[in-house]
Each structure stands twice: as structure tokens, then as C-alpha cells.
């Protein structure tokens, strides 16, 4: 699919989401569970949809929250539910619906003081801190966010007692139970009025802002950032961390400028993404035009998506860094500047991330664990400390604290962003300059990802791609070395296909969060070779979906 002619430009008024209509539809439209697109469906990161399409309405949230209550009961989980929301317009109504069900089920809940927005990593960190030293009465969490998705989307995610996104078998159980409740007309859903639920003995208010920001010096060298005086700029993009950055700057006396504190549920300040949609994707050069303008104002500047689990890094030397480039730099720096991390601590990457990471890992002499797309695959390794770093090509990452202990088992855009300042302050080079050094040492890969629309039926076909559909022994002129449908690091299905050679690779898979498919490709031989990889990959995909 070609790039939209308005990509990189701000939206026209008629392209903005009609927020009153969106909220009204959430409460009034009735999804039909016999229609596939209107059922509860957990992708790689929770249930997502829009009330305008009857895929994210009150019934979905009531049913899913009751299903989570039943799952907790089945598993004997009796601690509190830490719950946070981002600044998408549907998040606050969804939280109200969830509170009504949780309170009626007698579940202890922790919601943010003053109904504040709460970054995803702040919820994960709160769960981990609460559960530290406990063997019973463990807490879990609910994060209400569609991440970087467009303004008319909503999202609802369950995090387990290890603080991370729920595993597939857990989300599968919750999804099936929620749809069962929908089909039964919600008759088995317990619920009480919101005002009564807010006053219930089981409803508590928690200061996520103070708790999370107060612990940041456990994971980032805040004293270095303060003493160096390094100038940093941050654009919160109207997201869940909008109040966090100022608190971080004040608490640690950092030279950190918050360039905009506005929250606008239409996100009219965003430039349009590749497909002409508003999407708060900090890795997209089209969506990040406002951040890119900070290139010459600060040695390093950054932004996070709406729930602040993803990061975008802009440096004077290179502008907006590709996520793969920054991941490689972050890995190289962390494993050389965290002396308390154990010698056996490994590196986690998704199999659609750059092979530059493989080469950096080899230089460091560290174990590399390659997993399918989805941050849930890093949770266990981060939790037990066997992985020091876990990162995705879509600009999501987390890493251990300074002592080699777990910090967050969900993606954390804030620490990834602050790390760019730490790297620059300590090395005297910004991350873009460091990456350029890698290209001289390891070669210069060219990487790209193509997104294109796909129906749910087409996505199902792509999930079943098999090695049999690769009939050639060569790819773009090189001998094929491997055809993968399972990840080398854990043997899990990748939900698609990856083909590798000595000089490049491609992977094709359906998105777990939107109705699109993705073709990833990387070449160490240049742009022409990359285009050849993409063309051959497209032929494979076209042969499957027609």
C-alpha cells in the first residue's frame, strides 16, 4: 500500500474523531457476538477496537472484566488489581465500567489519585513492588489502552502477577469466557453503580506518579543526568506520562524541557501517519514530525506513545532514530555500564528485529534469545533476571535495574527515553553517532517494514504460512539458510514465516492489534537488495491471501 498524500501533515478538521459520538456509541451501541468483528478478541496486547465499529463498547468491557474476575477466582489470585488508563477518549469510560464490575465482585482495586492517567510501566512496576517478598495474596493488573492506535480506538489489557502482559493461554481463557458472557446477554455479570463502587471498601486510590518517579534512580543513573547538565527535550504527545516528565525533572533536578503539556482527545496536534491516520507511533517519521523539529534544540530529545510503553529518540546527529538502531545502541551501552548485571544475563529480541543486534550481542559475548513478536515473551526472563534487556522493533523495550533486578516486565518508554540522555552524558556521543560507529564495524543494514490492510480471514491465512510455500532454494540471489515458523529462542509459533540468508531476511505476519499485515525485511547489501527481498516476500504473501 502506498504512502497517503497527507502523511506527515496535520489532520484537517473533518478527519478528527467526533469525541461525543465516540463516547455515546460506547454506551449505546450493542455488539452482536455472532459477528466475528464484534466479539472480544485478544491480540498480541489485549482486546482492541472502536465503539464506532461495535468492537469496543461497554458490553465488551463488562464481559471481559467479569471474565478476569472469574479467572482470578479460578487461579486463587486474591491481591489487589492495579489499574491504569491512558488518554484515549474511550479509556476513562472503560475504566468506569470495569470499576463497577470489580467492586461488585468484591475485588480490591488500586486506581490513580485524581483519576490521573497512568503509564503502562507504572502499573507493571506497582504490581512488582507490591508482590515483592509475597507468596500469597498477589496483585495483578488491568491497563486500559490501545497503545499508539488511532484516537477512536480503545484497548483493555490484563497483566499477570509477574507484572507483564498475560500469556496466550490466559488471554485465550479470558477471551472465551468473555464471549460466553456476551452471548448470554451479560446475565452472569455482577455490577454495581459507579458512585457506589467508588465508595466501596475495596476501592483504593494509589499514587502511581509518586511511586514510579520516586524509584527511577534505581534503573537510570539520575545523578549523572543531573551533574552533567545535559539538555533533554520531551514531547509527551498528550499521553499518559504528561504529568510524569515534569515531576521527574523537578525531583531529580534535570535539565529536561517538557515542550508541550496539552491533552487533546482528538490528537489534532499529531501529523498523520503513513496511511493518513492519526497514530501516536513514536517510531514513525510521518507521525513524529513535531518531535523531529526538536533535533536542533536539544542534544537528545524523545517522545513516548499514548500509554508511554514505546519510545522515539531524536538526536542532533541523525534525527529520528530507527527503533532497531537505538535498540542496538542501548544494548551495547547497558551491558558495558551495568557492572552488577550477572555474566550470564542475556539479550532478548523479537525475530523481526535487526540482525545488527545479533552482531552487537556476539561482540559482547552475551546469549541472544530470539522470540516471536509480543512483549509477553520477554516477561519471564526479565522477571527472573536471566534477560537484562528485552526489545521489539516497534520501539518497545525494558531492562533490569542498576542492581540487576526486575524493574518492569512490560515495555517502558520512559526509561528507554531517559537512557538516551544517560548514554550521551557518559560517552560524549549521542546514540546516533554511536550507531554510525557500529555500521563501520559490522556493516550497514537497510531495514524496512511494509504495512497493508488485511481482513480477519486473510490474517488467519497468514498465521498459517508454512515452509512448503517457499519453493525456491534462493532468496534475492543468496542461498536460503533457514525457513522459520517457530522462534529459535523458545520454540513458540511466530504466527507467520521468516526466511534468512547470509546477507538478509524477510518475515511476514499479520498484526495482532490492527487489521493489517506486515512484511519486514533487512539487507546488508543495500537498498536494491532490500527491494528484491520485499518483492519476493510480497509474492509469497499474495499467493496466500489472493
N, C-alpha and C positions, 0 to 999 in steps of 0.2 A: 504494500500500500504506500502511495506517495505521501510526501510531507504536505500538510494542509497549507494553502497560500497565506493564511493568517498566523501560522506558527511563529512564536517569538514576539507577537504583538499582543497588546491588551485587548480584552473582550469588548465587543460592542454591547450596549445596554440590553439588546434583545437576546444576547447569548447568556445572560446571567440567570442563575436559578431563582425562581419565584419562591422565596422562603415561606410566606404564609401558605401558599398552595402545598408546598412540600410537607409542612407540619400538619396541615389539615388532612392530607392524604394518609399520613402516618396513623392518625386516629380513626379515620372514617372508612378508608378503603378496605375491602375484605379479600384477602388472598384465597385462591382456590387450590387446595393441596393436591388436586388431581392434575393440575398444570405443573409440569416439571420446574419451570422458571419461577414459580410462586411458592415452592417448598423451601424448608430450611436446608441449606447446603453449606457445609464447612469445607472451604478450600484449604490452601496452604496456611491461611491465617484467619480462621473463624468464618462466621456467616457474614456475607456482604450483599448489599442490594440497594434499591431505591424504593421509597414509598410510592413514587410516581409510576413504578412498574409493578407494584404489588409484590415486591420481593424483599422489602424491609419495612414491615408495618407492625403495629402494636401486637397483633396476634403472634407474629414470629418471635418477638421478644418475650412475651408471656410464656409461650410454649417452651422456648429454649431455656429460660430461667428456671422454670419448673423442672425441666429435664436435668439441669445442673443440680438442682436440689435433690432429685432422686438419685443421681449419680453419687453425690456426696454421701447420701444415706447408705447406698449400696456398699460404698468403699469405706465407711466408717470415718469420714472426714468431718470433724466437729469444731474445728477452729473457725476464726472469722474469715469472711470474704472481703479482701481488699479490692475496692472498685474505683476505677478512674475513667474519665471521659476526655475526649479531645474537643476541638472547637468546630467540628462539623455540625451543621444545624440539627441533624437527627440524633446526635449523641445525648443531648440533655433529655428529650422526651423518652428515649430508650432507657436512660438511667431511671427515670421516674417509674416506668413500667416494671423494671427489674426490682426496684426497691419494694414496690407493692407486693411482689411475689415472694421475695426473700424474707420480708418481715412476716408475711402470713405463714411461712414455713418455719418460723422461729429461728432463722439463720442470723447469726451475728454478722453485721456488715460494717465496714470502715469506709466512709465516704469523705471526700475532701472538705476541709473547712471552707466556709463561704461559697460552697458549690463551685470551687475553683476547677479549672482544667488541670489534668494530671498527665504528665508524660508516661508513656508505656514503661520505660525503665524505672520510673519512680515506684510504680506498682510492683514490678518484679523485685526490686531491691527491698521494698517494705515486707513482702512475703518472706524473703530470705532472712531478713533481720529478725522478724517475729519467730520464725521456726528454728533459729539457731539454738542449739542445745536442747531442743524438744524432741521427744519421740512419740508423743501423742498430742491430741488437740491441735493438729497442724492447720495452718491457714492456707488458703488458695486465693484465686483472684479472678475478676472479670474486668476486661479492658474494652471499653466501648469506643471503637474507632474503625474506620475503613482505611486507615493509614493515609497514603498520599492520593487516594482516589478522588474523583470529582466532587464538587460541593453537594450534589443531590444524593450522594451515597451515604449509607450508614454501615457500621460494622460492629460485630459482637463476638468477643474472643474469650475463651476460657484458659486461664493459666493454672497449672497444677501446683502441688505443694512444693515442688522444686523451683518455683518461680517462673518457669518457662512455659511457652505455648504447649498446649496439650498434644499428646501423641495421637497418631491416626486412629488407633483402636478406641481411644477415649472419645475423640470427636465423632467417630462413627457411631458410638453408642448414644451420645447426646443427640446427634442429628436424627437418628432413627426414632428415639423416644419423643423428640420434639414434633416430628411429623406425625407420629401416632397421636399425640395430644391435639394437633391441629385437625386431623381427620375426625377426631371425636368431638369437635366443636369446643375444645378447651374446658370440657366439663370436669376434668380432673385437676385443673389448675387452681391452686389456692391463691387468694388475692385479698388485700385489704386497701381501703382508700389511702391515698398518698399522705395526707396530713396525719392520719393515724399511724401510718408506717414510720414516718419521720420521728414521731414521738415515742415509738416503741422502745422498750428497754434494750432490745437487741441492736438498735441503730446507733452507731457511734460516729463521731467526726474525728478525722485524723489529719494532722498537719504534714502532708506529703512534702510540701515545699520546704519546710524547715528540716525535716528528717533527711531528705535526699541531698539538698545542698550542703547540709552540715557534715555529711560523710564524704564529700567529693575529694577531700585531701587524702583519703585512703587509696584512691585509684589514680589520681593525677598529681604531678608534682606542682602543687599550687604555690609553694614558696618560690620555686624557680620562675613561674609566671609572674609573680608579684615583684620579686627582686630584679628581674631582667627589665621590667617595664615595657615588655613587648606590646605593641599596639595590635589589638584584635578588633574586628568588627563582626557583629552577628545580626542576621535578619531572621527573626523567629517565624516569619511567614504567617503571622496571625495564628500560630498553633498553640498546642498545649503547654509549651515551655515559655510562653510570652512573659510571664512574671518571674520565671526562674533565672533568666540571664542577669537581670538587674540585681537580684539577690546574690547571685554568685559573684558579680563584680564588687558589690558592697562588702560582702562577708570576707572575701579574700584580698580586697584592695587591688583589683586587677585593672589594667589599662584596657578595658573592654567597653566598646561603644555598642549599645543596642540601637540600631538605626531606625527601627520602626516598632511601635508597640500596639499598633492597630489590630483589632479583631473585627473582621467583616465576614459574616457567614456566606456571602456570595463569592468571596475571594476575588473581588473585581480588580485588585491590585496586581494579580498574577498575570504574567504573559502566557499565552496559550501554548499548549504542548504540541508535539509533532502532528497530532490528529485533529487539532483545532479545539480540543477540550481543555478546560481548566483542570490542572492536575498538579498537586504540590510535590512534585518529584524533584528532589534536590540533586539528582544525577543528570537531569535533562537540560541540555544547553538552551532549549527553547523555553522551558518553564522557568529557568533561572536567570533570565535577562537582568532582573533587578539586582540579584546577587553579583553577577558578573561585573556590574558597574562599580562595585567596591574594589575592584582589582588594584587600582592605583591609589586608593585611600588608605589601605592598610597592608602591612607585610603579609598578613594572612586574614582571611575573612571566611565566614561559614554560615550555613543555614541548616535547618532541620525540617523534616516534613511535619504534617499536622499533629501527629502523636509523638513526634520527636524521637522516633526509633531509627531514623535514617539521617544521613549527613551529606552535605555538599561542601566541598572545600575549594576556595578560590585563593590563588597565590599570585604575587606580582610576576613571577617568572613564567607561569603557564596558564593563568586564568583559571577557569573551572576545570578541576582535575577529573579525569575519568575515574569512576569508583575503583576499578581494578588497579589503577596506578597508585591511588592513595592506600589501598589495602596492602600492596606490596611494600610501600614505604613504612607504613605503620608497623607491619610485622617485623621488618628489618630493624627498626628502631627499638621496639619493645623488647625483643629477645636479646638485645645488646645493652639495654638500660634498665632491666628489672632483675637485679642480682639475686633477689630472693625467690625467683621462679626456679623450680627444680630442673635438673638437666634432662629429665625425660618428658618435660612438658611439651606437648605437640601443637601443631598448627592445623586449624580446621578451615577448609574452603569448600564451596559448592563446586560441582563438576562443570559448571558453566562459567566459572571464574578463570582469569587469565593464567596461562602457564608460566608467566613471569613469577607468580607466587611459588610455583614448583622450584624454579631456579634459585629464588631467594632462600627457600627452605633448605635446599640442598647445600647452599653456601654456609648457612647457619648450622648445618648438621642436625636439623630437627626433623622429627617424624611429621609427615604430612598425611592428614586424614581427609579424604575427598568424599563428600556426601551428596545426596540429592538436593534439589532446591527446597528451601524451607528451613527457617532458623531452628525449628524444633529438633533437627538432627544434631545440633551443637549442644543442646541443653545438658545432657548427662556429662559430657566432657568438661564443660565449664563448671558444672556443679561439683564434680569431684576433683577438679584441678588438673585432670590429665590433658586438657586443652588450655593453652594460655590465651589463645585467640581464636575466635570464630567469625568468619566474614563471608558476605554474599556479594555478588557482582552488582546487585541492585542497591548498593550503598548502605547495607546494614551490617553492623559489627558489634561485638562486645569483647571484653578481655578481663583477665584477672586483676585483682587489686595489687598494690605495691608489695604486699606480703605473699602473693601467690595464692590468695584465697578468692572464693567466688564473690563477684560484685553484683552482676546482673545476669540472669540466664535468658533474658530477652534482649533484643537489639537495643543499643543505647547510642543515640545520635549525639547526645550532649558530651559524653566522654570522648567519642571519636573526634568531635569538633575541637574540644579543648586540647586534645593530644596534638593537633596540628600546631598549636601555639607552643606547646612544650618542645616539640621536635625542632621548631625554628629557633626557639630561645637557646636550646642546648647545643645544637650543631652549627648555628650561624648560617644555615641554609634552609630555605623553605622546602616543603615536601616536593614541589615541582622540580626544583633544582636537584634534589636527591634522586628523583626518578630518572632524570636525564642521565645521571651517572650510571644508573642500572642499565640503560639502553646501550651504553658504551661497553659495559662489562658482559651483558647477557644477550645482546641483540635487541632490536626494536620491533616488538609485535604490533600488529594492526588488528584492532578488535572492533566488532560492531554487533548490534542486536537489531533484528528486524521484528517489529510487532505488526500483526494484521488481524482483522476481525475473524472470529470463528464462532459458529453456533455450538451449543452444548453437545449436539450429536457429533459434529466434526471434532470437538475436543476429545470426546470419548474415543474416536478412532485414532487420534494422535497418541493417546496414552498407551495404545496397544502396538505402537511401532515395534518391529522386530528386526533382528539381523538378516532375516530372509529377504527383506525388502531392499537390501544393498546387494546388487547383483554384480558390481564391478570389484576388482581387486585393487583398484587405484582410486584415489580421491585427489582431484585437481593436479594430476600428474605425479603424485607421490604414492608409494605403496601404503596401503591401509595396514596399520599396526594393531588396531583394536576397534571392535564394534561393541559398544556397551549399552545394556538396558538395565544394569544394576550398578550401583555406585561402588567403586573399589574400596572405599574406606569402611563401609558397613554392610555391603551386600544388599542394600534396600533397593527396591524398584525406583527408577528415576522418572517414571511416568512419561517416557519418551525415548529418545535414542541419541547416542553420541558416537561419532566416528573420528578417529585420531590417526594422524600420520606424524612423521618426524618433524614436519615443518608447519603443521596447522591442524585444525579440527573444526567440526561443526556439531551442534546439538540442536534438536528440535523437540519442543514440548508445548503442551497447552498451558496457559496461565491458570493458576489456582485461585485467582482473585477477580479476574475480569474475563469477558467473553472475547478473548484474543488468543492467538498462538504466537510463539516466539521462536525465532531462529537465531542462534548465537554462532558466531564464527570468529576464529582468530588465525592470523598468519604471521609467521616470522620471515616471510619472503616479500612482503609489500602489498600495496593496495590491489594490484592486478590479480595477485594470487588470492587475496581475500574475496574479491568479486567472484572468482571462479568457484571458490568454496561455497559461497552463498547461492550461486546459481545451481550447483549440483544438489545442495541441500533443499532448495525450493522444488526441484524436480521430484525429490523423494516425498516431500510434503504434499505436493499437488497430486501425486499418484495415490495418496492415501485418502485425501479429503475430496478429490474431484474438482 
